[in-house]
Amino acid sequence: MRMAERDSGAMPWEASRRQVSRQERPQSTSRRVLELASTVLFPPLPEARTVIESATRDRIAGKGQVSKEQGFKVSEVNGKGNGRSNRKSSSEDASARYNSAMSAPAIATVERPRLMSLDVFRGFNILLMIVVNCCGPGSFTQLQHSAWNGWTLTDLVFPFFLFITGVSLTYSFASRRGAVNPTSANNRQIWGTKRFGDARWQLLPHIVRRAATIFALGLLINAFPHYHLATWRIPGVLQRIALCYLAGSVLYLWSGTRTRWTVIAGLLVGYWILMRYVPVPGFGIPTVNIPLLDPDRNLAAWLDRRLMMGHLYEKVRDPEGLLSTLPAIATLLFGIAAGEWVRALRDDAGRLLRRLMGMGVACFVAGELWGLSFPINKKLWTSSYVLLTAGLAMITLAACYWLMDVKKVRGPWTVIPLVFGTNCIFAYAFSEFVATSLVVAKIHLGGQLMSYKDAFSSFTFDLLPGTEWSELGYAIFYAALCWAFTWLLYRRRIFLKV
C-alpha cells in the first residue's frame, strides 16, 4: 500500500503501535511482550530506538520520567491504583513516547543528495565522445585527435571522463559506507562510526568485480564483431577506466588525502623520469640518441610491443597502453580530490567555486609550462597533459556547479545531458556496437559494395557543402539516434549499472 493511501500519512509501525496501545491487557507482562514484538517487527530509526529503550527501562524501574533533553513527557507509573485506568494511561503514554520518537530528527540519517552538475557534465562529455568517435579524418580539426604532440577539444573527452569517475567515486563510496557530510554539525558526532554502511574490506569484492566487468566489456567492444584471438586488441578505453577505477578506489579507501596527493606527484614525476631518462632498449637514451617522445621509439611503445605485440591498436603502439595508464591514474585521483571538495564545501558555494577555479587555473598553467620541456601528448598521456586536462576539468565542473546547483538553471535542454549522464555506460557501449555494425555491414548500392554508413550518407549528409560539414552532420545524427534509445531507458527510470 502506498504511503499516500494510509490514514493521515502515518507510517505502518505507528499505526500498529497505536492499535497495540488501545488494547487493554489484564497483565503488564503480556503488554510488555506485545510492545517488544511490535518494536522488532517495525523497528524505529536508530535515535528513536535508543530513547524508547531508555524510556522503557525507566518506566519498568519506576522512575516515571525521561530527561527533557530527549523531548518526551512520560506520566509517572508507580503501580498505584487498580483497574483499567492505570493500564490505559500507561499504554497511551507509551504510544505518545513512540510517536514522538518517530517524529524526532534522527542524527544518523544519511543524506545522499544528487549532484545535478555532475550528471550534466558527464552527459555532455558522453555526447561529445559519441560525436568525435563518429567523425572521420575529413572532419574539423577540433573534432579529431591531435596527430602527436599538442591537444584539441577531442583530446579532452577521455581525461574528463576519468576525472568525472573520480568525483563520482567519492559519492558512491560515501553512500555505501553510510558516511555523511563531516562539516555538518548534526552529523559530526557519528562521522566514521562502524554501525552505518559497509567496511572497507567488504567493498573490495565489489570494486574488483566492477573493474573486471568494465574491462571485459571493453574487450568485447574491441573485437566486435569477429573476435579473432590472434588480433584481439587488449588495451582500450574501458580497460583503462577499469584499471584506473581499481587503483583509485583502493587508494581512496585505504589512504588519506595527503597520501593521495603524494601519489599524484609520484606518478607524474616518475612517469616523466621514465620517459625522459630511461634508455629505450635497442634505441638509446631519449634526447641523446633518439628524439624525446618519438612515436615508435619510446619506452611506453617498447613495453607494449614486448607484452602485447599483435594486440595493439596501431600495430606497434597503443594510445591506451600499459605504461601510460600510470599517469592516467593521477587524472582520476584529481577527480577524487575535487569530489572531496564538493562534498565538504557544498554548503559554502563561494569557497568551493574559488577552490575549483583556483586549482583549475593553476593546474592548467602548470601543464602548459611543463609542456615546454615535456610535450603535451594524449597518446602517451604525458604528465603535462594530466595537469592541463585536470585543470580544465576543474574549471568545467565549477562552471556546471555554478549554473546547475547554485543558480538552479533549468530548462528543456537539461534532459539532453541528463539522459546520457545517468546511463553513460549503456550510451557508450551502444554507440560503439552500433557504429561498428554500420561500418562492417555491407550493401550493394549503384553497382558498388559499401557500408551502411556510407550508403546512408551518400544521399543525405554528403549533399552538404564540404567534407567537414558532412562528417559533422552524420555525427550529430548518430548522437541523436543513440540519445533516443537511451531516452527510452531514462523514461522508464531504468539506469544500467556495472
C-alpha positions as CSV (number, residue, x, y, z in Angstrom):
1,M,0.0,0.0,0.0
2,R,1.4,3.4,-0.9
3,M,2.1,5.9,1.8
4,A,-0.4,8.4,0.5
5,E,-3.2,5.9,0.9
6,R,-2.6,5.5,4.7
7,D,-4.6,7.4,7.2
8,S,-3.1,10.8,7.9
9,G,0.1,9.7,6.3
10,A,1.0,7.5,9.2
11,M,3.8,5.0,8.8
12,P,2.8,1.3,9.3
13,W,4.8,0.9,12.5
14,E,3.0,4.0,14.0
15,A,-0.5,2.6,13.1
16,S,0.4,-0.8,14.5
17,R,1.8,0.8,17.7
18,R,-1.4,2.8,18.2
19,Q,-3.5,-0.3,17.8
20,V,-1.5,-2.1,20.3
21,S,-1.7,0.8,22.8
22,R,-5.5,0.9,22.6
23,Q,-6.0,-2.7,23.6
24,E,-6.5,-3.5,27.2
25,R,-4.3,-6.1,28.7
26,P,-5.1,-7.8,32.0
27,Q,-1.4,-8.2,32.9
28,S,1.6,-5.9,32.5
29,T,3.9,-8.8,31.4
30,S,1.8,-9.5,28.3
31,R,1.7,-5.8,27.5
32,R,5.5,-5.7,27.5
33,V,5.7,-8.8,25.3
34,L,3.4,-7.2,22.7
35,E,5.3,-3.9,22.8
36,L,8.6,-5.8,22.3
37,A,7.2,-7.8,19.4
38,S,5.9,-4.6,17.6
39,T,9.3,-3.0,18.1
40,V,11.0,-6.0,16.5
41,L,8.6,-6.2,13.6
42,F,8.5,-2.4,12.9
43,P,11.9,-1.1,14.2
44,P,12.2,2.7,14.6
45,L,15.1,4.8,13.5
46,P,18.3,4.4,15.5
47,E,17.9,7.5,17.6
48,A,14.3,6.8,18.3
49,R,15.1,3.2,19.3
50,T,17.7,4.3,21.8
51,V,15.5,6.8,23.5
52,I,12.5,4.5,23.6
53,E,14.5,1.7,25.2
54,S,15.8,4.2,27.8
55,A,12.2,5.3,28.5
56,T,11.1,1.7,28.8
57,R,13.8,0.9,31.3
58,D,12.9,4.0,33.3
59,R,9.3,3.0,33.4
60,I,10.0,-0.5,34.5
61,A,12.3,0.7,37.2
62,G,9.6,3.0,38.4
63,K,11.4,6.3,37.7
64,G,8.4,7.5,35.7
65,Q,10.2,10.2,33.7
66,V,12.7,10.7,30.9
67,S,15.2,13.5,30.5
68,K,13.7,16.7,28.9
69,E,16.7,16.7,26.6
70,Q,15.2,13.7,24.9
71,G,12.0,15.6,24.3
72,F,9.5,13.2,25.9
73,K,6.9,13.7,28.6
74,V,6.0,10.5,30.4
75,S,3.4,10.1,33.2
76,E,4.5,8.6,36.4
77,V,3.9,4.9,36.6
78,N,4.3,3.6,40.1
79,G,1.9,0.7,40.2
80,K,-0.6,2.6,42.4
81,G,-4.3,2.4,41.7
82,N,-6.1,-0.5,40.2
83,G,-8.4,-1.4,37.4
84,R,-8.4,-0.2,33.8
85,S,-7.5,3.4,34.2
86,N,-3.8,3.0,35.1
87,R,-3.2,0.4,32.4
88,K,-4.8,2.7,29.8
89,S,-2.9,5.7,30.9
90,S,0.5,3.9,30.8
91,S,-0.4,2.4,27.4
92,E,-1.3,5.8,26.0
93,D,1.9,7.3,27.4
94,A,4.0,4.6,25.8
95,S,2.3,5.3,22.4
96,A,2.9,9.0,22.8
97,R,6.6,8.4,23.5
98,Y,6.9,6.2,20.5
99,N,5.2,8.6,18.2
100,S,7.3,11.5,19.5
101,A,10.4,9.5,18.9
102,M,9.4,8.7,15.3
103,S,8.8,12.4,14.6
104,A,12.1,13.4,16.3
105,P,15.0,14.1,13.9
106,A,17.5,11.2,13.7
107,I,21.1,12.3,13.7
108,A,22.0,9.1,12.0
109,T,20.1,9.8,8.8
110,V,22.4,9.7,5.8
111,E,21.8,12.4,3.2
112,R,22.6,11.3,-0.3
113,P,21.9,14.4,-2.4
114,R,22.1,14.2,-6.2
115,L,24.7,16.5,-7.8
116,M,23.0,17.6,-10.9
117,S,26.0,19.5,-12.2
118,L,28.0,16.2,-12.3
119,D,25.3,14.5,-14.3
120,V,25.1,17.4,-16.8
121,F,28.9,17.4,-17.0
122,R,29.0,13.7,-17.6
123,G,26.2,13.8,-20.1
124,F,27.8,16.5,-22.3
125,N,31.0,14.6,-22.2
126,I,29.4,11.4,-23.4
127,L,27.6,13.4,-26.1
128,L,30.9,14.9,-27.3
129,M,32.5,11.4,-27.1
130,I,29.9,9.9,-29.5
131,V,30.2,12.9,-31.9
132,V,34.0,12.8,-32.2
133,N,34.1,9.0,-32.5
134,C,31.8,9.2,-35.5
135,C,33.8,12.0,-37.2
136,G,36.3,10.7,-39.8
137,P,39.6,12.1,-40.9
138,G,38.0,14.7,-43.0
139,S,36.2,16.5,-40.2
140,F,37.1,19.7,-38.4
141,T,40.4,19.7,-36.7
142,Q,38.9,20.2,-33.2
143,L,36.8,17.1,-33.7
144,Q,39.9,14.9,-34.3
145,H,42.7,13.8,-32.0
146,S,46.0,15.6,-32.3
147,A,48.3,13.8,-34.6
148,W,51.0,13.6,-31.9
149,N,52.1,16.5,-29.6
150,G,49.6,19.2,-28.8
151,W,45.9,18.9,-28.0
152,T,42.4,19.6,-29.4
153,L,38.9,19.6,-28.0
154,T,38.7,15.9,-28.8
155,D,41.7,15.2,-26.6
156,L,39.8,16.4,-23.5
157,V,37.0,13.8,-23.7
158,F,38.7,10.8,-22.2
159,P,40.6,12.6,-19.3
160,F,37.3,14.4,-18.5
161,F,35.6,11.1,-18.2
162,L,38.3,9.7,-15.8
163,F,38.1,12.9,-13.8
164,I,34.3,12.6,-13.5
165,T,34.7,8.9,-12.5
166,G,36.9,10.1,-9.6
167,V,34.3,12.7,-8.5
168,S,31.5,10.1,-8.6
169,L,33.7,7.6,-6.7
170,T,33.6,9.8,-3.6
171,Y,29.8,9.9,-3.6
172,S,29.4,6.2,-4.4
173,F,31.6,5.0,-1.5
174,A,30.2,7.6,0.9
175,S,26.7,6.2,0.3
176,R,28.0,2.6,0.6
177,R,29.8,3.3,3.8
178,G,27.0,5.4,5.2
179,A,29.2,8.4,5.5
180,V,27.7,11.9,6.0
181,N,28.9,15.4,5.5
182,P,31.7,15.8,8.0
183,T,31.2,19.6,8.1
184,S,27.6,19.3,9.3
185,A,27.1,19.9,13.0
186,N,24.3,17.4,13.2
187,N,26.3,14.7,11.6
188,R,29.8,15.3,13.0
189,Q,29.3,13.1,16.1
190,I,28.6,10.0,14.1
191,W,31.3,10.5,11.4
192,G,33.4,7.4,11.0
193,T,31.3,5.1,13.1
194,K,31.1,1.4,12.2
195,R,27.4,0.9,12.6
196,F,26.5,2.5,9.3
197,G,27.3,1.1,5.9
198,D,30.0,-1.3,4.7
199,A,33.5,-1.7,6.0
200,R,36.4,-1.1,3.5
201,W,37.2,-4.8,3.2
202,Q,33.5,-5.5,2.4
203,L,33.7,-3.1,-0.6
204,L,36.8,-4.7,-2.1
205,P,35.0,-7.6,-3.8
206,H,32.5,-5.1,-5.3
207,I,35.4,-2.9,-6.6
208,V,37.2,-5.9,-8.2
209,R,34.0,-7.2,-9.7
210,R,33.1,-3.9,-11.2
211,A,36.6,-3.3,-12.6
212,A,36.6,-6.8,-14.1
213,T,33.1,-6.2,-15.7
214,I,34.2,-2.9,-17.2
215,F,37.4,-4.5,-18.5
216,A,35.5,-7.4,-20.1
217,L,33.0,-5.1,-21.7
218,G,35.9,-3.2,-23.2
219,L,37.4,-6.4,-24.6
220,L,34.0,-7.3,-26.2
221,I,33.8,-3.9,-27.8
222,N,37.4,-4.1,-29.2
223,A,36.9,-7.4,-31.0
224,F,33.3,-6.9,-32.2
225,P,32.0,-8.5,-34.4
226,H,34.7,-11.1,-35.4
227,Y,36.6,-11.9,-32.2
228,H,39.8,-13.2,-33.6
229,L,42.1,-14.2,-30.8
230,A,45.2,-13.6,-32.8
231,T,44.4,-9.9,-33.3
232,W,42.2,-9.2,-30.4
233,R,43.1,-5.8,-29.1
234,I,43.8,-5.9,-25.3
235,P,44.1,-2.2,-24.3
236,G,41.2,0.1,-24.7
237,V,39.2,2.9,-23.3
238,L,37.1,0.9,-20.9
239,Q,40.1,-1.2,-20.0
240,R,42.0,1.9,-18.9
241,I,38.9,3.1,-17.0
242,A,38.7,-0.2,-15.2
243,L,42.4,-0.2,-14.1
244,C,42.2,3.4,-13.0
245,Y,39.0,2.8,-11.1
246,L,40.5,-0.2,-9.3
247,A,43.7,1.7,-8.3
248,G,41.8,4.9,-7.4
249,S,39.2,3.0,-5.3
250,V,41.9,1.2,-3.3
251,L,43.8,4.5,-2.7
252,Y,40.6,6.3,-1.7
253,L,39.6,3.7,0.8
254,W,43.0,2.9,2.3
255,S,44.8,6.2,2.2
256,G,44.3,9.7,3.3
257,T,44.3,13.0,1.4
258,R,48.0,13.7,1.8
259,T,48.9,10.2,0.7
260,R,46.8,10.6,-2.5
261,W,48.5,14.0,-3.3
262,T,51.8,12.3,-2.8
263,V,50.8,9.5,-5.1
264,I,49.8,12.1,-7.8
265,A,53.1,13.8,-7.6
266,G,55.0,10.5,-7.6
267,L,53.1,9.3,-10.7
268,L,53.6,12.5,-12.7
269,V,57.3,12.9,-11.8
270,G,58.0,9.2,-12.0
271,Y,56.5,8.9,-15.5
272,W,58.5,12.0,-16.6
273,I,61.7,10.4,-15.4
274,L,60.9,7.1,-17.1
275,M,60.1,8.7,-20.5
276,R,62.9,11.3,-20.3
277,Y,65.9,9.5,-18.8
278,V,65.5,5.7,-19.0
279,P,67.1,4.2,-22.1
280,V,64.8,2.5,-24.6
281,P,66.2,-1.0,-25.4
282,G,67.6,-1.1,-28.9
283,F,67.3,2.6,-29.5
284,G,69.2,4.5,-26.8
285,I,68.6,7.4,-24.4
286,P,65.8,10.0,-25.2
287,T,67.2,13.4,-26.2
288,V,70.6,11.9,-26.7
289,N,70.2,9.0,-29.2
290,I,66.6,9.5,-30.1
291,P,64.1,12.4,-30.0
292,L,62.1,12.8,-26.9
293,L,58.7,11.1,-27.2
294,D,59.5,9.6,-30.6
295,P,56.3,7.9,-31.8
296,D,57.7,4.4,-32.1
297,R,61.0,4.7,-30.2
298,N,59.7,5.5,-26.7
299,L,59.6,3.4,-23.5
300,A,55.8,3.1,-23.5
301,A,55.6,1.8,-27.1
302,W,58.5,-0.6,-26.5
303,L,56.9,-2.1,-23.4
304,D,53.5,-2.6,-25.2
305,R,55.3,-4.4,-28.0
306,R,57.1,-6.6,-25.6
307,L,53.9,-7.6,-23.7
308,M,51.1,-7.3,-26.3
309,M,52.6,-7.4,-29.8
310,G,49.8,-8.2,-32.3
311,H,47.1,-7.0,-29.9
312,L,47.7,-3.2,-30.2
313,Y,45.5,-0.5,-31.8
314,E,48.3,1.0,-34.0
315,K,50.1,-2.3,-34.6
316,V,53.4,-1.2,-32.9
317,R,51.9,1.1,-30.2
318,D,48.6,1.7,-28.4
319,P,47.2,5.0,-27.1
320,E,45.8,3.2,-24.1
321,G,49.0,1.2,-23.4
322,L,50.1,-0.2,-20.1
323,L,52.8,2.3,-19.0
324,S,50.8,5.4,-19.9
325,T,48.0,4.1,-17.6
326,L,50.1,5.2,-14.6
327,P,49.6,8.9,-15.2
328,A,46.0,8.3,-16.1
329,I,45.5,7.1,-12.5
330,A,46.6,10.6,-11.5
331,T,43.8,12.0,-13.6
332,L,41.3,10.0,-11.7
333,L,42.9,11.0,-8.3
334,F,42.5,14.6,-9.3
335,G,38.8,13.8,-9.7
336,I,38.7,12.3,-6.2
337,A,40.2,15.4,-4.8
338,A,37.6,17.6,-6.5
339,G,34.9,15.2,-5.3
340,E,36.1,15.6,-1.7
341,W,36.0,19.4,-2.0
342,V,32.5,19.3,-3.4
343,R,31.2,17.1,-0.6
344,A,33.0,19.1,2.2
345,L,32.2,22.6,0.9
346,R,28.8,22.1,-0.7
347,D,27.2,24.3,1.9
348,D,29.7,27.1,1.1
349,A,29.3,27.5,-2.7
350,G,31.6,30.6,-2.9
351,R,34.5,28.9,-1.2
352,L,34.0,25.7,-3.3
353,L,33.9,27.7,-6.6
354,R,37.0,29.6,-5.7
355,R,38.9,26.5,-4.9
356,L,37.9,24.7,-8.1
357,M,38.6,27.7,-10.2
358,G,41.9,28.5,-8.5
359,M,43.2,24.9,-8.6
360,G,41.9,24.6,-12.2
361,V,43.8,27.6,-13.4
362,A,46.9,26.6,-11.5
363,C,46.9,23.1,-13.0
364,F,46.3,24.4,-16.5
365,V,49.2,26.9,-16.3
366,A,51.5,24.3,-14.8
367,G,50.6,21.9,-17.6
368,E,51.3,24.4,-20.3
369,L,54.6,25.4,-18.7
370,W,55.7,21.7,-18.2
371,G,54.7,21.1,-21.8
372,L,57.5,23.3,-23.0
373,S,60.0,20.6,-21.9
374,F,57.8,17.5,-21.7
375,P,55.3,17.9,-24.5
376,I,51.5,17.6,-24.0
377,N,50.6,14.3,-25.7
378,K,47.4,12.5,-25.4
379,K,48.5,9.2,-26.9
380,L,51.3,8.9,-24.3
381,W,49.3,10.6,-21.6
382,T,52.2,12.8,-20.5
383,S,52.4,14.4,-17.1
384,S,51.9,17.9,-18.6
385,Y,48.8,16.5,-20.4
386,V,47.5,15.3,-17.0
387,L,47.9,18.7,-15.4
388,L,46.3,20.6,-18.3
389,T,43.3,18.4,-18.6
390,A,42.7,18.2,-14.9
391,G,42.8,21.9,-14.7
392,L,40.3,22.3,-17.5
393,A,38.1,19.6,-15.9
394,M,38.0,21.5,-12.6
395,I,37.1,24.7,-14.4
396,T,34.3,23.0,-16.3
397,L,33.0,21.3,-13.1
398,A,33.0,24.7,-11.4
399,A,31.0,26.3,-14.3
400,C,28.5,23.4,-14.3
401,Y,28.1,23.6,-10.5
402,W,27.5,27.4,-10.6
403,L,24.9,27.0,-13.3
404,M,23.1,23.9,-12.1
405,D,23.5,23.8,-8.3
406,V,23.9,27.4,-7.4
407,K,21.8,29.4,-9.9
408,K,19.5,26.4,-10.4
409,V,19.3,26.9,-14.2
410,R,16.8,24.5,-15.6
411,G,15.1,24.1,-19.0
412,P,14.0,21.6,-21.6
413,W,17.6,21.4,-22.7
414,T,18.8,19.8,-19.5
415,V,17.2,16.5,-20.4
416,I,19.7,16.1,-23.2
417,P,22.8,15.7,-21.0
418,L,20.8,14.0,-18.2
419,V,19.8,11.1,-20.4
420,F,23.4,10.4,-21.3
421,G,24.7,11.3,-17.8
422,T,22.5,8.8,-15.9
423,N,23.2,5.9,-18.3
424,C,26.7,6.6,-19.5
425,I,28.0,3.0,-19.8
426,F,25.0,1.9,-21.8
427,A,25.2,5.0,-24.1
428,Y,28.9,4.5,-24.8
429,A,28.6,0.7,-25.3
430,F,25.5,1.1,-27.5
431,S,27.2,3.8,-29.6
432,E,30.3,1.6,-30.1
433,F,28.5,-1.6,-31.0
434,V,26.1,0.1,-33.5
435,A,28.7,2.3,-35.1
436,T,30.9,-0.7,-35.8
437,S,27.9,-2.6,-37.2
438,L,27.1,0.2,-39.6
439,V,30.7,0.2,-40.9
440,V,31.2,-3.6,-41.1
441,A,27.8,-4.5,-42.6
442,K,27.8,-4.0,-46.4
443,I,25.2,-3.3,-49.0
444,H,25.2,-3.1,-52.8
445,L,24.2,0.3,-54.0
446,G,24.6,1.7,-57.5
447,G,26.8,-1.3,-58.5
448,Q,29.1,-0.7,-55.6
449,L,29.6,-2.6,-52.3
450,M,29.7,-0.1,-49.5
451,S,28.9,0.1,-45.8
452,Y,25.5,1.1,-44.5
453,K,27.1,4.3,-43.1
454,D,28.5,5.3,-46.5
455,A,25.3,4.3,-48.2
456,F,23.1,6.4,-45.9
457,S,25.4,9.4,-46.0
458,S,25.6,9.3,-49.9
459,F,22.1,10.6,-50.3
460,T,21.8,12.6,-47.1
461,F,24.8,14.3,-45.4
462,D,27.2,14.0,-48.4
463,L,25.0,16.6,-50.1
464,L,26.2,19.2,-47.6
465,P,29.0,21.5,-48.8
466,G,32.4,20.3,-47.7
467,T,33.6,17.1,-46.1
468,E,33.8,18.7,-42.7
469,W,30.1,19.5,-42.5
470,S,29.1,16.1,-44.0
471,E,31.1,14.4,-41.2
472,L,29.6,16.6,-38.5
473,G,26.1,16.2,-39.8
474,Y,26.3,12.4,-39.7
475,A,27.9,12.5,-36.2
476,I,25.1,14.7,-34.8
477,F,22.5,12.5,-36.4
478,Y,24.1,9.4,-34.9
479,A,24.4,11.0,-31.5
480,A,20.7,11.9,-31.6
481,L,19.9,8.2,-32.5
482,C,21.9,7.0,-29.5
483,W,20.2,9.6,-27.3
484,A,16.8,8.4,-28.4
485,F,17.5,4.8,-27.4
486,T,19.0,5.9,-24.1
487,W,16.0,8.1,-23.5
488,L,13.7,5.0,-23.7
489,L,15.5,3.7,-20.6
490,Y,15.5,7.1,-18.9
491,R,11.8,7.5,-19.5
492,R,11.2,4.1,-17.7
493,R,13.6,5.0,-14.9
494,I,16.0,2.2,-15.9
495,F,19.6,3.0,-15.1
496,L,22.1,0.3,-16.0
497,K,25.0,-0.1,-13.7
498,V,28.0,-2.3,-13.6
